């Protein structure tokens, strides 16, 4: 991956190219709106009105970067940051054309040096106010923002929210037809995956993301929970009132999952995660551990992004290998 020299910080003072509600426009009559605009959208409690598509976009977190690339919007990107794993092969060439601002989150200075008119974050941490990247703070600098719907303060994300995410991004950038085409393909892929396992008995699933003293797992408020259900599983921690959270190992033992789904990312390998679970004497009578039943998904498959439809099929094939053939 190539690193690009950031634009001079003075570029922040250039006039922004996209009108949004966060920044008052100049005195006098507004410029004529682009075809299909103005467009007003509310996202996680923040509302913006666009008179034209944003032209200088920074994405932070892989799944929102891939949404932009899936919609063919790489020419709108002036920077990106924070991969969890490899970009999908179909998007690699487009991704390589975009400057990488930071391996993880860029500093406020590096972000502003790219002179964005729009910043799109995947996780709430992308807009960390104490690091100077808060949505209100960026808005005062005239920069519109969007947070992936999965991390809005309220709500329980579903596949319908994924469709809304793609549809609203497509509308914001003036490519609604591309968004609807992607949604049509996603609906078909999900229907095909679910048909292959029609009538199977759901298996109980424990997601192991990470953790030693406690188990960091998928709760009931993220898209991962619905993916498990659609793939013919039952999340044993669906009662956890968040997308991700900690559970005790005693709870894992008591809930007796039949399959462990390992989220693959970062410096800890899948084999290391398996070994941690298999070597724990407290877990030896858990059915999934006793029978060595593991499924694996990359972390970027399990958040609200364009990988979800295919990932449901991949997970179903691992939970129900006989039915999914």
C-alpha positions as CSV (number, residue, x, y, z in Angstrom):
1,X,0.0,0.0,0.0
2,X,1.5,3.4,-1.0
3,X,1.6,6.3,1.4
4,X,0.9,9.8,-0.1
5,X,2.3,13.1,1.1
6,X,-0.7,15.0,2.7
7,X,-1.9,18.2,1.2
8,X,-0.7,21.4,2.9
9,X,-2.6,22.4,5.9
10,X,-3.3,25.7,4.4
11,X,-5.6,23.9,1.9
12,X,-8.1,23.7,4.7
13,X,-8.8,27.3,4.1
14,X,-9.9,26.7,0.5
15,X,-13.7,27.1,0.0
16,X,-15.5,23.9,0.5
17,X,-17.2,22.5,-2.6
18,X,-20.2,20.9,-0.9
19,X,-23.0,22.9,0.8
20,X,-24.2,21.3,4.0
21,X,-26.3,22.4,7.0
22,X,-23.3,22.3,9.3
23,X,-21.7,25.3,7.6
24,X,-23.5,28.6,6.7
25,X,-23.1,29.5,3.1
26,X,-21.6,32.8,1.9
27,X,-23.7,36.0,1.7
28,X,-25.8,36.4,-1.4
29,X,-27.9,33.9,-3.4
30,X,-26.9,30.3,-3.2
31,X,-25.4,28.6,-6.3
32,X,-27.8,26.7,-8.5
33,X,-28.4,23.1,-7.2
34,X,-27.1,20.2,-9.2
35,X,-29.6,17.9,-10.9
36,X,-31.4,15.8,-8.3
37,X,-30.5,18.2,-5.5
38,X,-30.9,19.7,-2.9
39,X,-31.0,16.5,-0.9
40,X,-31.5,16.5,2.9
41,X,-30.6,13.5,5.0
42,X,-30.7,12.9,8.7
43,X,-28.0,10.5,10.0
44,X,-27.6,9.5,13.7
45,X,-29.1,12.8,14.8
46,X,-27.1,15.0,12.5
47,X,-28.9,16.6,9.4
48,X,-27.2,17.9,6.3
49,X,-28.6,19.5,3.1
50,X,-26.5,19.0,0.0
51,X,-26.9,21.1,-3.1
52,X,-24.4,18.9,-5.0
53,X,-22.5,15.7,-4.3
54,X,-19.5,16.0,-2.1
55,X,-16.2,16.1,-4.1
56,X,-13.5,15.7,-1.5
57,X,-14.2,12.7,0.8
58,X,-12.3,10.9,3.5
59,X,-13.4,7.5,4.7
60,X,-12.3,6.1,8.0
61,X,-12.9,2.3,8.5
62,X,-12.8,-0.4,5.9
63,X,-16.5,-1.2,5.6
64,X,-17.5,2.4,4.7
65,X,-14.6,2.6,2.3
66,X,-15.9,-0.5,0.5
67,X,-19.4,1.0,0.3
68,X,-17.9,4.0,-1.6
69,X,-15.9,1.7,-3.9
70,X,-18.9,-0.6,-4.5
71,X,-20.7,2.5,-5.8
72,X,-17.8,3.5,-8.1
73,X,-17.0,6.6,-6.1
74,X,-13.3,6.3,-5.8
75,X,-12.7,9.5,-7.7
76,X,-14.5,11.4,-5.0
77,X,-12.0,10.0,-2.3
78,X,-9.1,12.2,-1.3
79,X,-8.1,10.0,1.6
80,X,-8.9,6.8,3.5
81,X,-7.8,5.2,6.7
82,X,-8.0,2.1,8.9
83,X,-8.2,-1.3,7.4
84,X,-9.1,-4.4,9.5
85,X,-8.0,-6.8,6.7
86,X,-7.4,-7.0,3.0
87,X,-9.7,-5.0,0.7
88,X,-11.9,-7.2,-1.4
89,X,-10.1,-8.1,-4.7
90,X,-12.8,-6.5,-6.8
91,X,-12.0,-3.1,-5.2
92,X,-8.2,-3.4,-4.9
93,X,-7.3,-1.4,-7.9
94,X,-9.7,1.4,-7.0
95,X,-8.5,1.4,-3.4
96,X,-4.9,1.7,-4.5
97,X,-5.7,4.9,-6.3
98,X,-6.7,6.6,-3.0
99,X,-4.2,8.2,-0.7
100,X,-3.9,6.5,2.7
101,X,-3.9,9.1,5.5
102,X,-3.0,6.9,8.4
103,X,-2.7,3.2,9.2
104,X,-5.4,3.7,11.9
105,X,-7.2,7.0,12.5
106,X,-5.5,10.1,11.2
107,X,-4.8,13.0,13.6
108,X,-7.1,16.0,13.2
109,X,-4.3,17.8,11.5
110,X,-3.7,15.0,8.9
111,X,-7.5,14.8,8.3
112,X,-7.9,18.5,7.8
113,X,-4.8,18.6,5.6
114,X,-6.7,16.6,3.0
115,X,-9.2,19.4,2.8
116,X,-12.3,17.2,2.9
117,X,-15.8,18.5,2.4
118,X,-17.2,15.1,3.7
119,X,-16.0,12.6,6.2
120,X,-17.6,9.1,6.4
121,X,-16.8,7.0,9.5
122,X,-17.6,3.4,10.1
123,X,-17.4,3.2,13.9
124,X,-18.2,5.7,16.5
125,X,-14.5,5.9,17.4
126,X,-13.9,7.5,14.0
127,X,-15.5,10.7,15.3
128,X,-13.8,10.8,18.7
129,X,-14.3,14.3,20.0
130,X,-11.3,14.2,22.4
131,X,-9.0,13.6,19.4
132,X,-10.5,16.6,17.6
133,X,-12.6,14.6,15.1
134,X,-16.0,15.1,16.6
135,X,-18.9,15.5,14.2
136,X,-19.8,18.9,15.7
137,X,-16.2,20.0,15.6
138,X,-15.9,19.0,11.9
139,X,-19.2,20.7,11.2
140,X,-17.9,23.9,12.6
141,X,-15.0,23.6,10.1
142,X,-17.6,23.3,7.3
143,X,-17.2,19.6,6.8
144,X,-20.2,17.3,6.4
145,X,-20.1,13.9,8.1
146,X,-21.8,10.5,8.0
147,X,-21.6,7.7,10.6
148,X,-22.4,4.1,9.5
149,X,-25.9,3.4,10.7
150,X,-24.8,0.4,12.8
151,X,-23.2,2.8,15.3
152,X,-26.1,5.3,15.7
153,X,-26.9,5.7,19.4
154,X,-30.2,3.9,19.1
155,X,-31.7,1.2,17.0
156,X,-30.9,-2.4,16.2
157,X,-29.3,-2.6,12.8
158,X,-30.7,-5.0,10.2
159,X,-30.3,-5.9,6.6
160,X,-32.9,-3.2,5.9
161,X,-30.6,-0.7,7.5
162,X,-27.8,-1.9,5.2
163,X,-30.0,-1.2,2.2
164,X,-30.8,2.3,3.7
165,X,-27.1,3.0,4.2
166,X,-26.3,2.2,0.6
167,X,-29.3,4.0,-0.7
168,X,-28.6,7.2,1.3
169,X,-24.9,7.2,0.3
170,X,-25.9,6.7,-3.3
171,X,-28.3,9.6,-3.1
172,X,-25.8,11.9,-1.4
173,X,-23.3,11.3,-4.2
174,X,-25.8,11.6,-7.0
175,X,-25.7,7.9,-8.0
176,X,-29.0,6.5,-6.8
177,X,-29.2,4.0,-9.7
178,X,-26.0,2.4,-8.7
179,X,-27.2,2.0,-5.2
180,X,-30.5,0.4,-6.3
181,X,-28.6,-2.0,-8.6
182,X,-26.4,-3.1,-5.7
183,X,-29.4,-3.5,-3.4
184,X,-31.1,-5.7,-6.0
185,X,-28.1,-8.0,-6.2
186,X,-27.8,-8.1,-2.4
187,X,-31.4,-9.2,-2.0
188,X,-30.9,-12.0,-4.5
189,X,-27.7,-13.2,-2.8
190,X,-29.4,-13.3,0.6
191,X,-32.4,-15.1,-0.8
192,X,-30.2,-17.7,-2.4
193,X,-28.2,-18.3,0.8
194,X,-31.3,-18.7,2.9
195,X,-33.0,-21.0,0.4
196,X,-30.0,-23.4,0.6
197,X,-30.6,-23.9,4.4
198,X,-34.4,-23.8,4.4
199,X,-35.8,-26.0,7.1
200,X,-32.6,-26.6,9.0
201,X,-32.6,-26.6,12.8
202,X,-30.7,-23.5,14.1
203,X,-27.5,-24.2,15.9
204,X,-26.4,-22.2,19.0
205,X,-23.5,-19.9,18.3
206,X,-20.9,-18.1,20.4
207,X,-18.9,-15.4,18.6
208,X,-15.4,-15.1,19.9
209,X,-13.9,-11.8,18.8
210,X,-11.1,-11.5,21.4
211,X,-10.4,-11.5,25.1
212,X,-8.8,-13.5,27.9
213,X,-10.2,-12.6,31.3
214,X,-13.6,-12.0,29.6
215,X,-14.9,-12.9,26.1
216,X,-15.5,-10.0,23.8
217,X,-18.4,-11.1,21.7
218,X,-21.2,-10.1,19.3
219,X,-24.4,-8.9,21.0
220,X,-27.9,-8.4,19.8
221,X,-27.6,-4.9,18.5
222,X,-25.3,-5.3,15.6
223,X,-25.7,-6.7,12.1
224,X,-23.7,-9.7,13.1
225,X,-26.6,-11.0,15.2
226,X,-29.0,-10.9,12.2
227,X,-26.3,-12.5,10.0
228,X,-26.1,-15.5,12.4
229,X,-29.9,-15.8,12.4
230,X,-30.1,-15.7,8.6
231,X,-27.3,-18.3,8.3
232,X,-29.2,-20.8,10.4
233,X,-27.8,-20.0,13.9
234,X,-28.9,-18.6,17.2
235,X,-26.6,-16.1,18.9
236,X,-26.3,-17.2,22.6
237,X,-25.5,-13.6,23.5
238,X,-28.3,-11.9,21.6
239,X,-29.5,-10.5,24.9
240,X,-26.4,-8.3,25.1
241,X,-27.8,-4.9,24.4
242,X,-25.0,-3.6,22.1
243,X,-23.2,-4.6,18.9
244,X,-20.2,-5.9,20.8
245,X,-19.5,-6.4,24.4
246,X,-18.0,-8.5,27.2
247,X,-19.4,-11.8,28.5
248,X,-18.0,-13.9,31.3
249,X,-16.5,-17.3,30.6
250,X,-19.0,-18.7,33.1
251,X,-21.8,-17.4,30.9
252,X,-20.2,-19.1,27.8
253,X,-20.1,-22.4,29.7
254,X,-23.7,-22.0,30.9
255,X,-25.1,-21.3,27.5
256,X,-23.4,-24.3,25.9
257,X,-22.9,-23.1,22.3
258,X,-22.7,-25.7,19.6
259,X,-20.4,-23.6,17.3
260,X,-17.8,-20.9,17.9
261,X,-17.6,-18.3,15.2
262,X,-14.1,-16.7,15.3
263,X,-13.7,-13.2,14.0
264,X,-10.4,-13.0,12.0
265,X,-8.5,-9.7,12.2
266,X,-5.5,-8.0,13.8
267,X,-2.3,-9.6,15.1
268,X,-3.9,-12.6,16.9
269,X,-4.4,-15.4,14.4
270,X,-7.4,-17.7,14.1
271,X,-5.1,-20.6,15.2
272,X,-4.1,-18.7,18.3
273,X,-7.8,-18.0,19.2
274,X,-8.6,-21.7,18.7
275,X,-5.8,-22.7,21.0
276,X,-6.8,-20.2,23.7
277,X,-10.3,-21.8,23.8
278,X,-9.2,-25.4,23.4
279,X,-6.6,-25.1,26.1
280,X,-9.0,-23.6,28.7
281,X,-10.0,-26.5,31.0
282,X,-13.1,-24.5,32.1
283,X,-14.4,-24.8,28.5
284,X,-13.8,-28.4,27.9
285,X,-17.4,-29.5,28.3
286,X,-18.8,-26.8,26.1
287,X,-20.2,-28.7,23.1
288,X,-18.5,-26.4,20.5
289,X,-15.1,-26.9,22.2
290,X,-15.5,-30.6,22.9
291,X,-16.5,-31.2,19.2
292,X,-14.0,-28.7,17.9
293,X,-16.7,-26.9,15.8
294,X,-15.4,-23.6,14.6
295,X,-16.5,-21.2,11.9
296,X,-14.4,-18.2,10.7
297,X,-15.3,-14.8,9.3
298,X,-13.1,-11.8,8.6
299,X,-14.2,-8.9,10.9
300,X,-15.0,-6.8,7.9
301,X,-17.6,-9.4,6.8
302,X,-19.5,-8.9,10.1
303,X,-20.3,-5.2,10.1
304,X,-22.8,-3.1,8.2
305,X,-21.2,-3.0,4.8
306,X,-21.3,-4.5,1.3
307,X,-19.8,-7.9,2.4
308,X,-22.9,-8.9,4.4
309,X,-24.9,-10.8,1.7
310,X,-22.0,-13.0,0.7
311,X,-20.9,-13.4,4.3
312,X,-24.3,-14.9,5.3
313,X,-23.8,-17.5,2.6
314,X,-20.2,-18.2,3.9
315,X,-21.4,-18.6,7.5
316,X,-24.4,-20.8,6.5
317,X,-22.0,-23.1,4.7
318,X,-20.0,-23.5,7.9
319,X,-22.9,-23.8,10.3
320,X,-24.8,-26.3,8.0
321,X,-22.2,-27.8,5.7
322,X,-24.5,-30.7,4.5
323,X,-27.5,-28.4,3.7
324,X,-25.4,-25.6,2.1
325,X,-23.8,-27.9,-0.5
